[in-house]
Structure formats: C-alpha cells, structure tokens
Amino acid sequence: MTDTRSSTPSPAAVARRAEAARSVPEQVTGASSLVRALEHVGAEVVFGIPGGAILPAYDPLMDSTSVRHILVRHEQGAGHAAEGYASATGKVGVCMATSGPGATNLVTAIADAHMDSVPMVAITGQVASGSIGTDAFQEADIRGITMPVTKHNYLVTDADDIPRVIAEAFHIASTGRPGPVLVDIAKDALQASTTFQWPPRYDLPGYHPVTRPHAKQIREAVKLMAASERPVIYAGGGVIRSGGHTELLRLAELTGIPVVTTLMARGAFPDAHDLHLGMPGMHGSVAAVTGLQRSDLLITIGARFDDRVTGQLTSFAPGARVIHADIDPAEISKNRVADVPIVGDARAILSELISAVEAGEGPAADVVPSRYAGWAATTKGWTEDFPVGYQPHDADALMPQDVIRAIGEIAGPEAVYAAGVGQHQMWAAQFIDYERPNSWLNSGGAGTMGYSVPAAMGAKVGEPDRVVWAIDGDGCFQMTNQELATCVINDIPIKVAVINNSSLGMVRQWQSLFYNERYSNTDLHTSVGNRIPDFVKLAEAYGCVGLRCEHPDDLEATIREAMSINDRPVVIDFIVERDAMVWPMVPAGVSNDAIQVARDTAPVWDREDSEAVEQAEGTAVDPNATQGR
C-alpha cells in the first residue's frame, strides 16, 4: 500500500515547522523527553495503560497540554483504537503499554496494522537495561517478538536517543507503505537525565521509499491500456492510504474503464457510480468477480493479489495482462507476475496515468471511453442482473442484511463504519453504500475478532463530529466490549450494532456448507435460551444505553432512537435470523469461476452477453447451451 493521505503533513513540512520552533536545550528526564518529542511530532492522543516499566512516562504525560491520554481497559483495545484513529484521520495512531504482558497484549493489534498498512507507533516500557536478558519480572523480548510484524522497531537504552527515535518512528510509520513501528524503552532510560532539544538530527540510510513512478513504466502501462478491449481497474487499499480517491475517479471517468474496489478499498470509488462493479473476492459481487475473470487487462493500483480476491491463483483472470502499481516493490509480482510493474505512491501513479491519457499522444489517443463502451455496458448489465442480495427465511425474522442496510441508509455516507470480522463484516461491506474514503474500517488482512469496538472508539476520537457505528458480531463483541467503559468515562459516544445470531456465524456457515451441518463449538447462547450474556444489561452496566430489536417492524425506529442519543454510547442487540448466510461466495481454494449466488446456485448468463465476451476471448460458444458456472 501507499503513502498517507494528503491531509497528513509531509515529513518535510513537519521538519520545517520543527525547525521554525527549534527548542532551547534543557535538562529533563528521559520520560519528559519522550512526552515532548510526542508533542513536537504532532501526536494528539495516546491510547494506553500504565504499568511499572512505563510508569515514569506517565508522570510528565499528565502535564502535557497537547497530548491527550485515554486509559483503555486492555492493551489490545489500545492498539485497535490507535488503528481506528489512524484509519479515520490519516494521521499516525499512538498506543502505549508497559513491559511483559502489557507489551505482548499489543501484538495482535500491531500485526493487524502491519497487514493493513496502518500508520501506528507503539511505545512500550522495558525492564531496566541491566536486567534485560535475565528473565526479570515482566520482561519480554517485545522487539524480537514483533520483528516480523512491524515496519521497523527499536530498543532504547540511552535517554539521549529518545527524541531521535520518536522522530524516526513517526517518519517511518507514515511514509512509503505505512505501517506500525515499535519503540521499546528501558525503564532506566526513562528515569535518566538527558538534554532535550528539538528537532533531533537523524539519518535513515537505506530507507528511501520511491514515491514517483518511472515515466517509462507509465508509457508502457498506457500502451497496454490502448491495446486492451476489456480492462478493469483493480483498486486496493493503497488508494485509500495515499489519498488517491479523487485521481481514481478522474482516471475511470476519463477512460470509461470499470472499477472494482477490494475490501480494504471500500469508499475509494463511489458505490453509486455507473462504472463501479463492486467488491471482488470470496464474497464479492458477481459483476466484480466476473469482470476480473473475463478481463484482458488488470490495472492494479495499491492491491496485492491476496488469496481472498484471487481464489485459486492459477485460474485467476486467466486471459488478463497485468499492470501492477504499488509503493512496496516486494508486493509486485509476489503472487501474480506483472507485465508492467510500477513502483510508487498510488496517488502519484494515478496522476501520471491521467496526464498521459489527457495528453492523447501515441497509444494514449486510443484510451478513450468509446473503446471500452461495449465492455462497460456488459459489466454494467451484470451489476443489474446479479445484484448482491439474499433470500429472507421468514417474514417475521429479522434479517441481518436488512439491519445493516437500514443502518447505512439512516446514518448515511458521512458516517464511519467499523466492522468486526465474520459474516457481519461481509454484510457491512456489501449492504452499506460507501461514497467517500475513510468511512469503512475493518481488519482485512489479519481478520481480527475484537477489532470493531476499540477501532470505532479511536475513529470517534479522531473524527468527533462524525457518527461512528461499530458493526459487530456477538462473538467479536465479547472480545473487546470492555472498551465501552473507556467510551463512557471519556465521553466517546459511539453506536454499536451487535448482529446477534447466537453463533460464531462465519464458522457456522462453513459448517453448514462443508461439514454436514455438524455445529461443533459455534453456539454462543447469546440470543437463544438464556441469553448469556444479556447484551442490553451488559451495556447498561457499563453506563451505555442498551436497546434490543427482534422484529422487522421495530428496525427503523430502534436505529433512529440510537441516532438521537449523542451523550453516551448506545448498544443495540439485534436478534437476527440464525441461518442467514453471506452470498455470493467462492469457496476457499477454488477458481473464481465457481462463484455461487446462493447455495448450489450459480449465475445464469444471458446467452448474447456470454457469446460476445467469449468470442472476444477467442473461444467457441455452443449456441444451444445456456451459459452457466
């Protein structure tokens, strides 16, 4: 993925401001040096929990007038809150924990941020430097533990290094492909006396991310676009991280090429746009999945050809050539070999492609909407013929898809939606219309249950004027719902929709489809029988408003009641149809050609559309056969 959004100050701009505000050298403790460094790099909020090794930092943090500390109830919540803050604002999220178990409790969130390219700095306390390696009380080699899941990490044992390390950490986290950076600081370094002066001098030999694309590769990409008949723009999360959504829209409208947006790119291109085919992948729309499969060119921007999009890799988009643009050269040709590799920031690459097409010179003269009009019409027909939908089980049953669609319609596109992981995550990606970037937050790469509530909390802290919904499952909710206490105490009025099917829903769906309905250890007893726990009572115990909705007739009124409450968090327990499933679906490990729109039901193609596409691909079509998959 790519650079942070344009709203985030560049490192050069930060450096210029810091130079203008050069501080006078003064003697302080390492802990004070840490807090002042955080102030100078522009940190606004730190989510954390104190403990012995990090405790020296909490004393000067109490006096800071620009850095707000929010005391969470679990370190994992601190990490996800920092992620939600970063994903909603484009700024670097910050979390803090003590040594040993405090630090290891951050690992899940750090790994999550690494997979999804979230700019985050995690600060941990460490035992005194003389005790490192002795198995001291609450010692853990957090630097070694997190080495595979951080962009970079530090162990600081000298107080003099603290300002430099913090400056470097924020620079590394927010530039190139964003990601988490760990700063582990020994307790004696925090307690020691040091000279603080800002800005520090730092040098990062070998770290020089390429942001501007090579002109030759742009020309080669345009040549492939001019030679193609059925191109698709395959937009990934890098478009969001780079702030390239405006350029993506411009390129699509300039060329008339259809667009798919991955799970991490929802909102990078308006859902309502005629050229949008939807989300590709295991639970993507028929139009998006089929558009990629039948394309002859993939214009891949800030995406990584992950298995949930490609299905069986060897059969993915078999007739397509590939333009692959990414800020991280390690991603290019990692899974699918690129015909034209382009290293650079997604926004910059889109801008260069736009300029080349607008110039209209050479092959670019053929990159015009009229060239792809027939293909665009065919793909548009698929969106109309095979919309993402569902079959209600019972007229009196509350369907989870209806719940999520109603939340999206009532809260609108200006709200922020943070999902947990599982069926409710897929329904939230499918049934809410995303018209702007940064409105959809989820754990895409790691698939972390428990992400939703703390991420929504972080997003609300970063975007206090927006409505923020946590769309969670009854399983995910029980992993991090203690952060409701954090929200109540710190006046963070998020709204939580618990999609309660009394099950680990996605696992149960797989048991239904692939394990002969043998439901081993997936019944949570949250809505069937004794309601353990009762989510309404739990919400009230935390000081939230607790509501319950069990019937379709009450759905809109319940959501509107929640929308009217803005002085504290609201939790709605939606008791939904237990056997609802996520469709469409491509089973894991098979070709995307095996997509099903319902159980044992594949799309049936219009014969003329299939003939046109398959003849263009150079394959024969039996005129007497109905095309199916």
Summary of the structure (lengths in Angstrom):
residues: 629
radius of gyration: 25.2
end to end distance: 33.1
largest distance: 86.4
contacts: 2365
relative contact order: 0.11
helix: 42%
strand: 17%
